[in-house]
Amino acid sequence: MQINDKHYSHINFGTSYRKVVKPGYILGDCYEASTYFFVKGLQWNKFFNHVIEKYKNTPKVNVFSLAGSDGSEAYSIAMLLISKLGEENAKKFFPVIAVDFDKAVTRNARKGFMNLSADDELRINKYTGNKLNTFFERTNKSFLSDKIGATDRQEILTKFKLKPILQDKVHFITEDINTYVDKMPATNNLIFCRNCWPYLWKTREEFAQKLSTKTDANSYLVLGNFDSICCPMNVKNCYGFSMNKEFPNVFDKSGSGFFDDMRWLVNPIEENI
Ligand SMILES: C[S@@+](CC[C@H](N)C(=O)[O-])C[C@H]1O[C@@H](n2cnc3c(N)ncnc32)[C@H](O)[C@@H]1O
């Protein structure tokens, strides 16, 4: 995909506030890479307690952050697992593989710096038990974010350096998830594929079908609030997926056949911890 790169030079990644638009096309050819830590739409704490229990006898769990943008999601997963299990016991979940086709985002992500908003700092501390300083080193650089992105609001961002305990846990791959999906293993997968389905647009049915072959009974697929209407599994129960009754936005192969067609109307999911 040929993309308009002109916004890149002055965008502060980190949370990434950037909008990529290929002029002359509609939804499938535009996307936003906006993200933040512990993105809403998942009961992070409750779900990861469940994940740890579910995989307690599984020697290796393959964790993916598909369309993972700058790694905020992958790092959220890694921080939560380390906070709950300790680095040694969390090893079987690592590396988290973060895949995104946006070269600028992934190139930047590999540098090991992230620009955090005050809200990011709060959320990281909330979910890790005040371990922000275990995972990040604060620099004295801060600046006003650009006014680009879904929220379209400016905020003060502070530049942080990732510490090795966190940086080492995520591996970035620059690739279209439509092709990457073919390379994924078929079992024991914890797949995050959140807030990108509207951008898949023309390929979403084929992608869902392929993703289904990578989701066995010992796997989960996690979607985002933004995916509610555009993801085929949210519109009808298909490709063998069932909605998880306990965790909104989580799909599995339990075969329960559970499908809540009002799910996409419910309020955004957020957890109080
Ligand atoms: C709104 S961000 C979502 C980031 C993160 N998953 C979250 O929930 O915050 C959407 C991301 O999808 C990526 N994306 C869109 N289509 C893609 C594709 N076909 N292959 C890989 N990445 C894609 C964009 O580059 C962008 O970083």
The ligand as an SDF file (V2000), in Angstrom:
LIG
                    3D

 27 29  0  0  0  0  0  0  0  0999 V2000
   -6.1030    1.9300   15.8100 C   0  0  0  0  0  0  0  0  0  0  0  0
   -4.5890    1.0470   15.6630 S   0  0  0  0  0  0  0  0  0  0  0  0
   -4.8690   -0.2810   16.7930 C   0  0  0  0  0  0  0  0  0  0  0  0
   -3.6690   -0.5300   17.6640 C   0  0  0  0  0  0  0  0  0  0  0  0
   -3.9240   -1.4970   18.7970 C   0  0  0  0  0  0  0  0  0  0  0  0
   -4.2480   -2.8280   18.3030 N   0  0  0  0  0  0  0  0  0  0  0  0
   -5.0030   -0.9880   19.7170 C   0  0  0  0  0  0  0  0  0  0  0  0
   -6.0290   -1.6380   19.8770 O   0  0  0  0  0  0  0  0  0  0  0  0
   -4.8220    0.0870   20.2680 O   0  0  0  0  0  0  0  0  0  0  0  0
   -4.8000    0.2720   14.0760 C   0  0  0  0  0  0  0  0  0  0  0  0
   -3.5160   -0.3410   13.5390 C   0  0  0  0  0  0  0  0  0  0  0  0
   -3.8540   -1.2830   12.5390 O   0  0  0  0  0  0  0  0  0  0  0  0
   -2.7790   -1.3180   11.6370 C   0  0  0  0  0  0  0  0  0  0  0  0
   -3.2440   -2.0120   10.4300 N   0  0  0  0  0  0  0  0  0  0  0  0
   -4.3360   -1.7140    9.6890 C   0  0  0  0  0  0  0  0  0  0  0  0
   -4.4630   -2.6120    8.6900 N   0  0  0  0  0  0  0  0  0  0  0  0
   -3.4250   -3.4830    8.8020 C   0  0  0  0  0  0  0  0  0  0  0  0
   -3.0180   -4.6310    8.0680 C   0  0  0  0  0  0  0  0  0  0  0  0
   -3.6930   -5.0560    6.9950 N   0  0  0  0  0  0  0  0  0  0  0  0
   -1.8970   -5.2870    8.4590 N   0  0  0  0  0  0  0  0  0  0  0  0
   -1.1910   -4.8520    9.5460 C   0  0  0  0  0  0  0  0  0  0  0  0
   -1.5360   -3.7800   10.2850 N   0  0  0  0  0  0  0  0  0  0  0  0
   -2.6470   -3.1010    9.9140 C   0  0  0  0  0  0  0  0  0  0  0  0
   -2.4270    0.1440   11.4570 C   0  0  0  0  0  0  0  0  0  0  0  0
   -1.1260    0.3190   10.9290 O   0  0  0  0  0  0  0  0  0  0  0  0
   -2.5730    0.6620   12.8890 C   0  0  0  0  0  0  0  0  0  0  0  0
   -1.3340    0.6680   13.5610 O   0  0  0  0  0  0  0  0  0  0  0  0
  1  2  1  0
  2  3  1  0
  2 10  1  0
  3  4  1  0
  4  5  1  0
  5  6  1  0
  5  7  1  0
  7  8  2  0
  7  9  1  0
 10 11  1  0
 11 12  1  0
 11 26  1  0
 12 13  1  0
 13 14  1  0
 13 24  1  0
 14 15  1  0
 14 23  1  0
 15 16  2  0
 16 17  1  0
 17 18  1  0
 17 23  2  0
 18 19  1  0
 18 20  2  0
 20 21  1  0
 21 22  2  0
 22 23  1  0
 24 25  1  0
 24 26  1  0
 26 27  1  0
M  CHG  2   2   1   9  -1
M  END
$$$$
